[in-house]
Amino acid sequence: MTVFKATRGDMSCTMGKGAFFYHLGVPASADRSACGSAGLHACEYVLDCARYYKLGSGNRFFLAEARGDIAEDGCDTRIACTELTLIQELTNREIAAHALLYMVKHPRRLGWEAQRMMVDVSKDRAEAAFPDAIAIARGFRPVAMGVMGSHLGLIREVYGEITDARLLTVGRNGVKPGTWYTVEDNMPKEVALAAGAKVPAPARRKGACSR
C-alpha cells in the first residue's frame, strides 16, 4: 500500500516513550499494528501527515510503502502497519502534487481540507503567504494566489466531478506573485478578484432541489 510518512529532521518519530529512527530504503518493522498505540504509522493523504509533523518546521516528508498487518481507525487517513519502507523524500512541490492526485483519485472522500502552518487547502479559494508554502483551491471556479516560490494547486469540480487539475509554482513559467489564478481547460488563467468577493457557484441543475 502506497502511503506517506513524516519525520523529524533526523528521521526520527515518537514511538511509545522513546523515538524510532527510519532509514531511506530500509524496511522498518513492528510486532503488531494498532492505530495510535502500536506499529508504524503513516497516512494515505500526504497532508494528513502535517497534522502530526508540521510542514516547514524542519520536518521531512516521504513517499513510503506499507506492508504486513495494516490497521485503520477512521481518524483521518492514518494507518498503522507492521512493515514500512521510506522510498523517496519529497519536496514541498511534490507534496502538493501528491495531494492533488489523491483528490483526483478519490473525489468523493471527505477530509481533504487543511489549514495548517505552510498549508491552505480550502474550498474555492486558497492563499500561500510564505515561500515554499502550499495553497490548493477546489471548487467550481477555484482561485489561488501566493508569494514567490509558493506552490498553487487548482482543482475544478463540477457537480462532484473533477474536470481539471493544475499545479503551479509562483515564479515559474510566468506565474506571478500576488496574482489570483484559476484553471480553465487544464490551463492556468489570471483572474481579477476583489477583496471579499465571492467565488461563483455552478448553476443549479434543472429539477435539482435545495437542501
C-alpha positions as CSV (number, residue, x, y, z in Angstrom):
1,M,0.0,0.0,0.0
2,T,1.4,3.4,-1.0
3,V,1.4,5.8,1.9
4,F,3.2,8.9,3.2
5,K,5.4,9.3,6.3
6,A,6.6,12.5,8.0
7,T,9.5,12.5,10.4
8,R,11.6,15.0,12.3
9,G,14.7,16.3,10.7
10,D,16.8,13.4,11.9
11,M,14.3,10.9,10.5
12,S,13.0,10.0,14.0
13,C,9.4,9.6,15.2
14,T,7.9,9.2,18.6
15,M,7.2,5.6,19.5
16,G,5.8,5.0,22.9
17,K,8.0,6.8,25.4
18,G,11.0,6.9,23.1
19,A,12.0,7.6,19.5
20,F,12.3,5.3,16.4
21,F,14.7,6.2,13.6
22,Y,14.0,5.4,10.0
23,H,16.4,4.9,7.1
24,L,15.7,5.6,3.5
25,G,15.1,2.4,1.6
26,V,15.5,0.2,4.7
27,P,12.3,-1.6,5.8
28,A,11.3,-0.9,9.4
29,S,9.3,-3.5,11.3
30,A,7.0,-3.8,14.3
31,D,5.5,-6.7,16.1
32,R,1.9,-5.6,15.8
33,S,-0.2,-2.7,14.5
34,A,-3.0,-0.6,16.2
35,C,-3.6,3.0,15.2
36,G,-2.5,5.4,17.9
37,S,-0.9,2.8,20.1
38,A,1.3,0.2,18.2
39,G,3.0,-0.3,14.9
40,L,4.5,2.0,12.3
41,H,2.2,4.9,11.4
42,A,1.7,6.7,8.0
43,C,-1.1,8.4,6.1
44,E,-2.8,7.7,2.7
45,Y,-3.4,11.5,2.2
46,V,0.0,13.2,2.4
47,L,-1.3,16.4,4.0
48,D,-2.7,14.4,6.9
49,C,0.9,13.9,7.9
50,A,1.1,17.6,8.6
51,R,-1.3,17.1,11.5
52,Y,1.5,15.3,13.3
53,Y,4.7,16.9,11.9
54,K,4.3,20.4,10.7
55,L,5.3,21.4,7.2
56,G,8.1,23.9,7.1
57,S,9.5,23.2,10.6
58,G,12.5,21.2,9.6
59,N,10.4,18.0,9.4
60,R,10.7,15.7,6.4
61,F,8.1,14.0,4.3
62,F,8.5,10.7,2.4
63,L,6.7,8.5,-0.1
64,A,6.5,5.1,1.6
65,E,5.3,1.5,1.2
66,A,3.2,-0.1,3.9
67,R,3.1,-3.9,4.2
68,G,2.2,-6.6,6.7
69,D,-0.7,-6.2,9.1
70,I,-2.3,-2.9,8.2
71,A,-4.8,-1.3,10.6
72,E,-7.1,1.8,10.3
73,D,-9.2,3.6,12.8
74,G,-11.1,6.2,10.8
75,C,-9.0,9.1,12.3
76,D,-8.2,11.0,9.0
77,T,-6.3,8.6,6.6
78,R,-3.7,7.3,9.1
79,I,-2.8,3.7,9.2
80,A,-0.6,1.5,11.3
81,C,1.4,-1.3,9.8
82,T,4.0,-3.9,10.8
83,E,6.4,-3.1,7.9
84,L,7.1,0.4,6.5
85,T,9.8,1.4,3.9
86,L,10.6,5.0,3.1
87,I,11.0,5.1,-0.7
88,Q,11.6,8.8,-1.6
89,E,11.9,12.1,0.2
90,L,9.5,14.7,-1.1
91,T,9.9,18.4,-1.9
92,N,7.0,20.7,-1.0
93,R,6.1,20.9,-4.7
94,E,5.9,17.1,-4.8
95,I,3.8,17.0,-1.6
96,A,1.4,19.4,-3.3
97,A,1.3,17.2,-6.4
98,H,0.5,14.1,-4.4
99,A,-2.2,16.0,-2.6
100,L,-3.8,16.9,-5.9
101,L,-3.5,13.3,-7.1
102,Y,-5.2,12.0,-4.0
103,M,-8.2,14.3,-4.6
104,V,-8.4,13.4,-8.3
105,K,-8.3,9.7,-7.4
106,H,-10.8,10.0,-4.6
107,P,-13.2,12.9,-5.4
108,R,-15.9,11.7,-3.1
109,R,-13.8,11.4,0.1
110,L,-14.2,14.0,2.8
111,G,-11.4,15.4,4.9
112,W,-9.3,16.9,2.1
113,E,-9.4,20.5,3.5
114,A,-6.5,21.6,5.6
115,Q,-5.4,24.9,7.3
116,R,-2.1,24.4,9.0
117,M,1.3,26.0,9.1
118,M,2.5,26.4,5.4
119,V,-0.7,24.7,4.2
120,D,-4.0,26.1,3.0
121,V,-6.3,23.6,1.2
122,S,-9.7,25.1,1.0
123,K,-13.0,25.2,-0.9
124,D,-13.0,27.7,-3.7
125,R,-10.1,30.0,-2.5
126,A,-6.6,29.4,-1.0
127,E,-3.6,31.6,-0.4
128,A,0.1,30.8,0.3
129,A,1.7,33.5,2.4
130,F,5.2,32.0,2.6
131,P,7.8,30.8,0.1
132,D,7.5,27.0,-0.5
133,A,4.1,27.0,1.2
134,I,1.2,25.1,-0.4
135,A,-2.2,26.5,-1.3
136,I,-4.8,24.4,-3.0
137,A,-8.3,25.6,-4.0
138,R,-11.0,23.2,-5.0
139,G,-14.4,24.2,-6.4
140,F,-16.4,25.2,-9.5
141,R,-14.1,28.1,-10.1
142,P,-11.1,27.6,-7.8
143,V,-8.7,30.6,-7.3
144,A,-5.3,30.6,-5.6
145,M,-2.6,33.2,-5.0
146,G,0.8,33.0,-3.5
147,V,4.1,34.7,-2.8
148,M,7.3,33.9,-4.8
149,G,8.3,30.3,-4.6
150,S,5.0,29.0,-3.2
151,H,3.0,26.2,-4.8
152,L,-0.6,26.6,-6.0
153,G,-3.0,23.8,-6.7
154,L,-6.2,24.3,-8.7
155,I,-8.9,21.7,-8.9
156,R,-12.1,22.5,-10.8
157,E,-15.1,20.4,-9.6
158,V,-18.5,20.5,-11.2
159,Y,-21.4,18.6,-9.5
160,G,-18.9,16.4,-7.7
161,E,-16.9,15.6,-10.8
162,I,-13.3,16.8,-11.1
163,T,-12.8,18.2,-14.6
164,D,-9.5,20.0,-14.3
165,A,-6.4,19.9,-12.0
166,R,-3.3,22.0,-12.3
167,L,-0.1,22.6,-10.2
168,L,1.7,26.0,-10.4
169,T,4.8,27.3,-8.7
170,V,4.9,31.1,-8.3
171,G,7.9,32.4,-10.2
172,R,8.0,29.6,-12.8
173,N,6.5,29.7,-16.3
174,G,5.3,33.2,-15.9
175,V,3.2,32.7,-12.8
176,K,3.2,36.0,-10.9
177,P,3.3,36.6,-7.1
178,G,0.3,38.4,-5.6
179,T,-1.9,37.4,-8.5
180,W,-5.1,35.2,-8.4
181,Y,-5.2,32.2,-10.8
182,T,-7.9,29.8,-11.8
183,V,-7.9,26.9,-14.2
184,E,-9.8,26.5,-17.4
185,D,-9.3,23.7,-19.9
186,N,-6.4,22.5,-17.8
187,M,-4.6,25.8,-18.3
188,P,-3.9,28.5,-15.7
189,K,-5.6,31.8,-16.1
190,E,-5.2,35.1,-14.3
191,V,-8.4,36.5,-12.7
192,A,-9.3,39.8,-11.1
193,L,-10.8,39.1,-7.7
194,A,-11.8,41.9,-5.4
195,A,-11.2,41.6,-1.7
196,G,-14.1,39.8,-0.1
197,A,-15.6,38.9,-3.4
198,K,-17.4,35.5,-3.5
199,V,-16.3,32.8,-5.9
200,P,-19.2,31.9,-8.3
201,A,-21.0,28.6,-7.8
202,P,-22.3,26.4,-10.7
203,A,-25.9,27.0,-11.8
204,R,-28.3,24.6,-10.2
205,R,-29.2,21.6,-12.3
206,K,-32.7,21.6,-13.7
207,G,-35.0,19.9,-11.3
208,A,-32.5,19.8,-8.5
209,C,-33.8,20.6,-5.0
210,S,-32.0,22.8,-2.5
211,R,-31.2,21.2,0.9
